[in-house]
Amino acid sequence: MPTLNLPKRYEALEQQATAKQYDLTSVVQRIDSAASRLETLLRQVEFGGLGRFELFLGKSGVGKTTFFKTLTKFFVGTEVKEVPEDIPLSEVTKYIFDRHLNDGVRRVWVMHGRDNQIIEEPEAFAFMEQIRVLFRKPEGAVVICWPLTSETSAKIISEAAWKVGRDSVVDVSSKGLYIFEGLQKIYFHKIAELTTRSLKGDGLEAFGLTEDLVAPLVEESETIAEFYSRLEEKASEITGRYRDLLKDKPIPSVWILVGGDDSRELNLTVASLTQGVNKAIDIDRITNYLDNPESDAAYLKEWKKRRSQVAFLMRLLDVRLFELSPNVALAAVRAFGEDDIRAPLTLKKASKNIAIETIGRASFFRALCEEGMPSSGYLRSTEEETKNEYIRIQVSAKSADKKLNKCLGDAVRHALESKGIVSTVTVEKQNAHDNLKPDVLISFDGGRIVCLEPTWRSTGAAVGTEIKSRQNTLTIGHIQMYVLEKVLGYVNELGF
């Protein structure tokens, strides 16, 4: 089941961003009001010569830490330093003083990890007196910010700051207390969508979270972290409903294998309809196609009725699209095909070892074995004789596709056995758990099920005077239609 897990704290966001190797600026929205406030404080230090202290009071989960941790991404020429949380208040000013650099760089010191620190009036007054003394020295020409969640502590500290140093310590307009409201609600959905795509590769719809479902969650949430929690809860509720429908039945993975006579054309078509090296179907392309009012073919009507489920179902069924290159198809037929299916071929036989070796390099087989797949560019065009040989078996696909599927199934079974992978491979047989009858069903030891659905296509090229030219069935439109029709069959059979 698709599982949504969003980073509700900066530490989790940073960790996941590092693991995924993406730039945080793509998922962090600049808080203009807070940025403007900080810019005002920095200018006061620059022009007045005295330091500035300010509390940033905001609810837990509103984004205070994220704001300060990503500050340098939005402020040019400004350095952000941290006062470690294990430094006692009585030693904070010394810590800053000892690290002063007279290099003209604007600096903001942030007291992280003290959001709910309990502080009494005498301690607050003593701390602010040390701040007042520091700010009158050249080493004190800095901005010190303290993100806080505790309103009680914020009141005590800000009152102490004003009484101890007034405008020599804090800005007269705020008296040292700024209310940090975080990201405006109008951006919640956008940021959640960007974050989900960055972390998971898909948008919120892949977890069943359509705009209609998300809108009320935005209104109910006071902070972005709270919104993320509501999204996770709603996503879990949706997957729970599907889990109840399935009961104890395993969820099959539906992998479409597109056979073709020209590897370059085949690769171009598959690349246009998939995303990432794992060949997952490109949900955005599918949904954009369904949302196009000019897409009104009869087979699309049922999908349009299910429009809110499309992305979720495509990921629930792990729908992927792989190339079935001509050399892989031919190797399977030559090694495992019956006499009548091999009869049109010039080279009629190949050893099982050759077939196993050839299929072992195929991207779909590497995925079956859960091996990493290198990203590949577009392949060069297939040699003419290989094209012709493939077309010879492809023309019989309408009447003999079951025999072609059997060749492929046998090749997959032998290749899996050669790697010591325990599995059961059946062809054109009903699944034991439901009424599904995949072309090639692979049941792995442990319960994983992958359904391979080969479709035998070609560019329609002629083979001399032997085979006339025909319609090109390897186009993006043809394959997209096949994917939607095939997956819909699974959706209906599983009761979704």
Summary of the structure (lengths in Angstrom):
residues: 496
radius of gyration: 31.3
end to end distance: 13.6
largest distance: 99.8
contacts: 1572
relative contact order: 0.10
helix: 52%
strand: 12%
